[in-house]
Amino acid sequence: MKNQTSWAASAASLCVEFGEEDGIDPRYLVKESRSKTSHKTLQLCKEASRIVTLVLAGETQHPLLRDLLVISVVPEQEGQSLYVTVAHNGDDLQVSGDEILAALKQVQGLLRCALAQALNRKHTPLLRFQYAGVVAKGGV
């Protein structure tokens, strides 16, 4: 009993005040703060990014969509819908973001069909799009 009281006294002298997480290993705090996205949902996002990129580059005949890059795919509602962020690669365009989103809405059925063929799921997730603008060409 004496060891514990002496430990508390020495610990109190080291800090100004005690907090809720004092004495808890920081590794456990990091695990609690992580999102609850499963690895299967993350695999779905990666596969969806690959499929959408391939379909936009090859199968769509729309001239505005050929140069689009998929920046990110984020799951929503436990993977029932996917939030796809796209951007143009290359030169400045004289096209507004609304026109790009309208063109993406026109080919959304084609994208979901290709996604359904590639995935072995009972339900194909809905696709929502966001246009991020023009990505400048970088060089390697």
PEFEN-V631629 format. One line per field, one symbol per residue. phi: phi as a letter, one per 30 degrees, with the letter a starting at -180 (. if undefined). psi: psi as a letter, one per 30 degrees, with the letter a starting at -180 (. if undefined). burial: b if it has 9 or more other C-alpha atoms within 8 Angstrom, else e. A space follows every 50 residues. Layout:
BEGIN
phi->???
psi->???
burial->???
END
This chain:
BEGIN
phi->.dddddddddddddbdadcdcdicdddddddddddcdddddddddddddd dddddddcddcdddcdcdcddabcdbhhidbbcccbbdcjddcccddddd ddddddcdddddddddddccbdbdddcccbccjccddcbb
psi->eeeeeeeeeeeefflelklegkfkkfeeeeeefllgklfeeeeeeeeeee eeeeeeeefkgkfffegkkjelkkkkhhgflkjkkllkkblklhkleeee eeeeeegeeeeeeeeeefkilekklkkkkkkfakkkklk.
burial->eeeeeeeeeeebeeeeeeeeeeeeeeeebeeeeeeeeeeebbebbbebbe bbbbbbbeebeeeebbbbbbeebebbeebbbbbbbbbbbbeeeeeeeeeb bebbeebbeebbebbbeeeeeeebbebebbbeebeeeeee
END
